[in-house]
Amino acid sequence: MMTQFAKITLSLILACAGFSFAETSDGFFDFSSAPAEAVVQSGSGALVFQGVKIQDGVYRIDGQNVLRVEGEESTTLPDLPAVLTNPGATVADGNLFVAGGSQLFKLNLSDLQSGWSECSSLPEPAVGKPVLVGLNGALYVSGTGEFGAGAFSYNPVRDEWIILSPAPEDLSGFVAAACGNEHLLYFNANKVDDRILAYYRVTGSWVELDRLPQAVLPIGVASVGTEFFLFCEDSVVSGKAKLHPTKYGWVDHFVVAILVVSLVMVGVVFSKKEKSSGDYFRAGQRVPWWAAGLSLFASGASAISLMAMPGKAFAGNWIYFSISIFIVIVQLPLMLLVYVPLIRRLNIATANDYLERRYGVPIRMLGFVIYSLNQMLGRMAAILLLPSIALSAIFGLPMEQSILIMGVVATIYVTLGGLEAVIWTDVLQATVMLLAVLTCCAWAFFTLDLSMPAAREALAGMNKLQMFDFSFDWTAPVFLILFTNVISLTFGLIGDQTFIQRIQCTPDEKESRKTIITQLAVAVPMNVVLFALGTLLFLFYKTRPEVLSPALKSDGIFPFFAAQNLPPGMAGFVVAALLAATMSTVSGAINSVANLGVEDVYRRFFPKATDHKCLILGRTLTISLGGFGTGAALLLARTSLLSVWDLALMITGMILAPITGIFVLGIFTRRANSVGAWVGTIASIAANYYAKFYMNLHALAYLTVGVFTCIVVGYLASLLYRKSNKNLDGLTVYTLLEKQNDK
């Protein structure tokens, strides 16, 4: 059987027909089985045999010898530095890990010449064969100690071990695989058994998650996403994780319908006030500061962030909340002292209007193209698609239906009422979001099964309230990474047309400052509530880990909790909040890009165009952009173009960094010129490309790399190529006070 299985390589992983499905009544998996000789469907994943993941073959360890078997061929890898008895092994993140006794060795499979490196010793030695499996960048080792119940996680970057709660039994010789984002599944390879033992990483709990259709004696296990394949002597048993149906019903549909009708009615009401392009894109500068502030908050609080923040606190800690603190420290002073006066006193209609005054028309067009593509593809399509996936999985709403509701409704009320409709619907949507999150917080708190002392112990034991990490790990969200990312994001706000519109829609500069203060006064406490919700849900499921399926991602824990626990109607209120969060961001994107189309292109190149024509074009662009963004989201939902979409997001993200750098150079230096801006742009894109593909950095570090590369290189290039002096009146922080047009 060993030789027979060794011939099953990645090149042979094709579809297997003839699976007979036998769904369990109350478990978390749909099971199927096939003869052992059948070729097994496992997508783009990899097989595992005796704990060793197959990438392009089977890795076999015998004493010090390591062999990679690929079909009929075999390759000898560098010998282990020591002879290991009963070794356990796995491949994680491109490294082959082998453990035996108290020793752990690592081999980089893309750099075999470097040989093996010895990692820190296991906290306790393995008497039998240890079980190794990788998950989310960490290595999990179990089956150690005298009784085989020891369990630990290992961080390969920091070379550190963390002690986990002991397993409920001796796991020596078991086979294991990751399933989903947070579960490890263990199967008894020592005797015939039908149990699926699971370790849930988030709560640190061991639980019997489900049972197989029949008792088996596995010799290997493979996993791909939320699906596993258990290889036995005469059969292959697979299981695919599923979510149970929720309580979501017609009462909840009615609640969502009320929200949808209310939003459309707001658009109808304000459609009668839009008499000019100034009304349509600046709301006639008659919006009160508190409404503009709530709108600025709502437009930034998408459904993705509404789910991600509780998810971060649930699965991790409060590290990402530190961003809110940094925003108050960095963003608030810059907004109040520089950006608001700059926007109001220059009276710029768009962010790119500033770029033309500072650098010229080509840079303005660059800003227009990048912002528009990023908003419609990298923002609108993503924000419509990603929440619809969660709504489909948890609440049973078809993705296409969710996308159409959000895209069509947002397009209707923006087309009818312009920016004023966007702002007042944002106020309504912000209220719905706040009430939904507070309701779930209260419900989770009052239904906890833990006493306060036990809750404090659980939080302290897993470091769930940590807010800062002052270590120097460029692959993790440490203090330096998050702080510099906030600086870069804050610099880039001057190029955000949504931000420009909210600053320009109030009567004067003083009201605009109040808008900024209001936005942060709502956003920061809201973030506190969202992270608190995630912590409460951690405590809630700490005593209920058996109800969480591997099919559930941590980002979906908030809507999942609402769907499973709230009474009829309240789940619909949470769905309404997620839809509202999405539509507030989408409507802002549609209106801002339509504003750019009118001001940066039509009015710029056709200065004699009447205001009435600009208003008609604005409405036409709004309908077109709404249809385009909704269509793009529907296309991505129905095809397998996600890799192409990821590529588009990466490209726009790489170019957004230099645009931010260009704004910083223009505002904070006198020497910057168009040549420096173009050179800085090229250097920034090159640096970001190199960082993404040749450096191991945390995702939030790339924006910082691109922005500061543009600033440094662009400034040096401007010094080397000095153009004739240009009037910088009011265009830099040094001449800002000279502009007193709008005090």
Buried (B, 14 or more C-beta within 10 A) or exposed (E): EEEEBBEBBBEEBEEBEEBEEEEBEEBBBBBBBBEBEBBBBBEEBBBBBBBBBBBBBBBBBEEEEBBBBBBEEEEEBBEBEBEBEBBBBBBBBEBBBBBBBEBBBBBBBEEBEEBBEEBEEBBBBBBBBBBBBBBEEBBBBBBBBEBBBBBBBBBBEEEEBBEBEBBEBBBBBBBBBBBBBBBBBBBBBBEEBBBBBBBBBBBBBBBEBBBBBEEBBBBBBBBBBBBBBBBBEEBBBBBBBBBEEBBBEEBBEEBBEEBBEBBBBBBEBBBEBBEEBBBBBBBBBEBBBBBBBBBBBBBBBBBBBBBBBBBBBBBBBBBBBBBBBBBBEBBBEBBBEBBBBBBBBBEBBBBBBBBBBBBBBEBBBBBBBBBBBBBBBBBBBBBBBBBBBBBBBBBEBEBBEBBBBBBBBBBBBBBBBBBBBBBBBBBBBBBBBBBBBEBBBEBBEEEBEBEEEBBEEBBEEBEBBBEBBEEEBEBBBBBBBBBBBBBBBBBBBBBBBBBBBBBBBBBEBBBBBBBBBBBBBBBBEBBBBBBBBBBBBBBBBBBEBBEBBBBBBBBBBBBBBBBBBBEBEBBBBBBBBBBBBBBBBBBBBBBBBBBBBBBBBBBBEEEEBEBEBBBEBBBBBBBBBBBBBBEBBBEBBEEEBEEEBEEBBBBBBBBBBBBBBBBBBBBBBBBBBBBBBBBBBBBBBBBBBEBBEEEEBBEBBBBBBBBBBBBBBBBBBBEEEEEEEBEBEBBBBEEBEEBEEBE
